[in-house]
Amino acid sequence: MELFKRYIALLLIFIAIVLLWNTVVIYPLKIFVVFMHEVSHGLAAIATGGSIVEIEINRHQGGHALTRGGSRFWTLSAGYLGSLLWGGVILLLAARTHFGKVVSVFIGIGMVAITIGFGSDMFTYLFGIGFGVVLILLGLFLPESVNDWILRIIGVTSCLYAILDIKSDVLDRSNLRSDARMLEEVTSLPTLFWGILWIVIAVGLTLWFLYIAGKSSDSTNAESTDSTATEMD
């Protein structure tokens, strides 16, 4: 029964996000995912021997990461897959651990540091520092349970956004600078190939993240209950 409740809770979060997708409620979370998308490009460049020149996001849910050096293939591939993995990791940390407050503060500090170091315009500075400070304050002053649910909402939104944005990016033939379009230039494999591959990976990982998040939460609670029962005996 407890396992069922955990999955129902995650399902309700998912449904609520879908219903509120085009509202101001979800808008800041979507911009956050775009931020993590661009950061993922930058981190991939660094991991393959390059560097980040600047990171920019805009109010239209777009942005770019200007990098120097590194593997162009892995840098381009890291955007969608990176934001998806960030979302999954955040979701699992909220579900599997009791460090929601620490995770919120850590993400907030990271956003502020990255924005100050590589932000290139006013909107990027305002959002990156503002959202980061909000996460820091949530972690410092709100209870663990509140941070856990906020992180779950952020995690599910990130996974869902990755799936929907890949779809729109591939179908938008007018966007000549999309990640999939630029990968076509690098590999000679068509944009549609990369879009389908990323969507399959994104859907599969999202389902896996949701499954593990619900299951692990139940296991943790069960272990805690067993431990308490043993001590009482």
Helices and strands as residue ranges (DSSP letters): H 2-19, H 27-47, E 51-57, E 63-68, H 72-96, H 100-118, H 122-141, H 144-171, H 179-187, H 191-232
